[in-house]
Every structure is written in structure tokens, then in C-alpha cells.
Amino acid sequence: MAWSAAQYAKFEDERTRPARDLLAQVPDLPAGPAFDLGCGPGNSTELILARFPGSLLTGIDSDEDMLSAARTRLPDLRFERGDLAAWTPPAGSALFFANAVFQWLPEHVTLFERLILALAPGGTLAVQMPDNLDEPTHLLMEETAEEPAFAPAFAGRTIRRRSLPSPATYVERLTSKEVRVDVWHTVYYHQLVNANAIVEWVKGTGLRPYLDALPTTQRAGYLAAYAEKIRKAYPAMKNGRVLLRFPRLFIVATRDR
Amino acid sequence: MAWSAAQYAKFEDERTRPARDLLAQVPDLPAGPAFDLGCGPGNSTELILARFPGSLLTGIDSDEDMLSAARTRLPDLRFERGDLAAWTPPAGSALFFANAVFQWLPEHVTLFERLILALAPGGTLAVQMPDNLDEPTHLLMEETAEEPAFAPAFAGRTIRRRSLPSPATYVERLTSKEVRVDVWHTVYYHQLVNANAIVEWVKGTGLRPYLDALPTTQRAGYLAAYAEKIRKAYPAMKNGRVLLRFPRLFIVATRDR
């Protein structure tokens, strides 16, 4: 099951707000190439282009389905396939923007150090990562995987991502004489039409590795069991809607001019 | 001890960021008067004016020291003394902006309902409140007050503010057919030069009611005991600085056009 641009786009407004919030904290760019790392279907790339119209912007993603959607959306821009764990950042870059991608790479602090070294004076590394592993959405993926019906498929495998390091870790590792670092969390409370919309949301991201690990015949059963738990964990408000609590971590590291 | 505009201004950059973040989520204003409720020394008022230069903006605050600082800062603007618990919002208003003030009024949800009723179509109520009562900064104010040396001065008095209602409470109480509500938390991690800077920070706000409750002769002792606890709760990072974790709640309620 590849990344699904269509599934991902279902909650595009909600997913784009963090990218806008991150971009709002990026200072004006120096000259040099700019990169949208893990650009997905190009929604964040479009925002960066609107904020910095003259920039030499390239979108990088590892998934062809996403790249294809991005090229359709922004036909004049360059999109390249790349694996961020191995990607070599060009020296003298103005911007590395990474919205919701580095949480998949456990050793990302080391990658951030490398990216910062490739920044031009005045350049910025701007990162947003979901920090939601302790939310019911994600704890219940694990709980469902431990049920007798599904446990054999997961035996000996770790699907759960590693938790993010503490904010202090990023500040300590990335700050230097010429690099200032700002870190914050934002917890969004998305109003979704019902609990099933939460299931649809995570089907586009965090639930995928669990479904991938199961034999095709077990996927519907796992989804039904998970959805039942989600309905209990996210009770309806008076208007029938549910609130999806969603914490995200932001990091903005800027090299002095 | 009145509110001290000078003490408050010591951390103006850090205190202004939440106001900027709140303002970034306010949509363009319709015609009508705009108000900066609890305007303090006018830093948030200045931001609102920069974003909406033509607006009929008035700053409201209950403290003369703050109003005086605001008038010096923005001599062309109108600043009025007002008590928000009793203040009558003019009908047809374009904006009620309230940065870090309504946490002092426990019945603020009712006040928000009244403010929303006074909004012009397309108008916005935008609120930010510290939500930090469970942080060490505030728990240690209570712990120090309970020490034998200080407990008699606090006997029978409750200094601690009431905790904020849940995000769902604001969504449920304020949403209606013509009013959309967005709620989020942002947790800032302020990098301060040392633990004593944290004490200086809260001296301008949350610590004041505790110091006010003590006889003058006990204030230095209370401050020293509190500062000692803060030093243990906020250990220095490698560069000697400390991280002050500071959660804040944001609410933006907009009436349909």
C-alpha cells in the first residue's frame, strides 16, 4: 500500500494549518536554493512559493504518487525523488522546510545538524513533526495490534515510531554561536464530523504501517476493532462532532547573517 | 503593589509572540470599532494597529500604570480605563482582542458569549490565556505558601487562579449556527539566561498576588524560598540557559458575514 495522495488530501485544510504556522515563523530568506523536504502533494510547497515568490524552490519526496500530485498542482516547479536519510543538502541553501516528514526518521537530529551546516548565512531550517504517539489515536493502534486475533501478524515487529526527543535536546544539539533555535509545541483541536472521520484521518498516515503489516484478509477486521475503540475514546460533543487533539512539535533554526 | 509596566516590559519579546500568533489567525475585519481588551502597556495594541491600520481601535485596561505606558507608546490612540467583568461591549464591533487577561476572570465563558453577541457580521473574538497553573513555576508558588513560615499569611485565602475549562467547553459553549470557533494550545519553550530570570518573569504576573498577600517583612523570605525551588525545577542546559515551558490557550470565534 503506497502513500495515498487522495486519502491524504481529505483533510488538507487541517493538515495545512501547521505548515502555515511554521512558515509564519521563518524570517526573510537570503539568496540560495530552497527545499520543501517531504513535500507530499505540494500543499506546503504552494505556501512557501506564495510567501517567497522569487525563491529557487525544489520539492523533494520519496513517493512517486505524491510527486505526481505535486507536479500536477505546480507544473512550473521542480520536484525530485529523494530519500531524506541519504540526501546531500547543497551548501549555501536559503531554506530547508520540512512539514510532517522527519518523525519517520529516528536519527533526525543528526540530519538536522547536517542541514544546518549547509545553510547560507541568514538561512533557516524549519521543521514540524506530529508528536502524538501518546494520544488515544496512536495508543489504540497498538492496543488493537495486541489483540489475540491480530497479535501473530505483529509478532517480533515494532510498528510504533520512536517518541520524539525532548525540546531541550533540540535546543542543546542545534544551538551554536551562529545558530539560534526556537522550539514550540502546538496542540490543535480539530473538529471532525464524527469518530469515524478520525479513523479516516489516520488511515492516511499513522495507521498505514499497521495495515501494511497485516495479511489482506485481516485488514477490515483490524479497522473495525480500532474504529470501535476510537468511538469510545472520542465521545461526541452536543453538536455531534468530535475534537481530535493533535500535538505537533516545531523547530526553527536560523543561521546569523 | 500595582501592576508594574517596567517589570512586565522586561520580557516583552517573549510576551508579544503569543499576541502575534493570535493575530495571525484573525481574518480581515468588517467595518466597526475594534478593542484591545486588557491592553497592558500597548504592545498588543501596536501589533493590531500594524495589521489593521485603518481600524477604529481602542485599548481598555483596568490599571492606570499600564494605560499611562500605553498612551506614551501610542499617543494618537484612545485608551480607556475599564473593568472587563462589567464592561458593556458596543454592538456591531469588528474585533475584541484579548491577550493574557481573561484568565483572571473565572466566569469568562459567559463574558465571551456576551462579546460574541456584540460582534458585527464577519467580526472576531480573539483570546489568548496562559494555561500554566500545572507548571512548576505555579505549583511552587503554592508549595512555598504552604511552608510554616508563610502559611499563616495565606490562611483562609485562595490565591491560586481557577484552572481553565477544557477546549471542548469553549467549542461547545461558543459555537452556533453563525459562529465558528477554533481552539488550540501552544506551549512555548522560552530560553532564559538562568533560573533567576524565571523568578523575574513571574514577578511581573503570577507571583504578584502571593507577594501582595504577605506582610512587607516576609516578601524577601518568600521570594528566596521560591527562587531556591525554581533553581532545582529548571536545571541549566549545557550553555547555562534554562527552558521555561509555558502553555497558552487560544480561542478565535468568528461570526459569519
Chai-1 contact restraints between the chains, C-beta under 6 A:
chainA,res_idxA,chainB,res_idxB,connection_type,confidence,min_distance_angstrom,max_distance_angstrom,comment,restraint_id
A,A24,B,A24,contact,1.0,0.0,6.0,A-B,restraint_1
A,P167,B,Y189,contact,1.0,0.0,6.0,A-B,restraint_2
A,A168,B,L243,contact,1.0,0.0,6.0,A-B,restraint_3
A,E172,B,M237,contact,1.0,0.0,6.0,A-B,restraint_4
A,E172,B,K238,contact,1.0,0.0,6.0,A-B,restraint_5
A,V183,B,Y189,contact,1.0,0.0,6.0,A-B,restraint_6
A,W184,B,T186,contact,1.0,0.0,6.0,A-B,restraint_7
A,W184,B,Y188,contact,1.0,0.0,6.0,A-B,restraint_8
A,H185,B,V187,contact,1.0,0.0,6.0,A-B,restraint_9
A,T186,B,W184,contact,1.0,0.0,6.0,A-B,restraint_10
A,T186,B,T186,contact,1.0,0.0,6.0,A-B,restraint_11
A,V187,B,H185,contact,1.0,0.0,6.0,A-B,restraint_12
A,Y188,B,W184,contact,1.0,0.0,6.0,A-B,restraint_13
A,Y189,B,P167,contact,1.0,0.0,6.0,A-B,restraint_14
A,Y189,B,V183,contact,1.0,0.0,6.0,A-B,restraint_15
A,M237,B,E172,contact,1.0,0.0,6.0,A-B,restraint_16
A,K238,B,E172,contact,1.0,0.0,6.0,A-B,restraint_17
A,L243,B,A168,contact,1.0,0.0,6.0,A-B,restraint_18
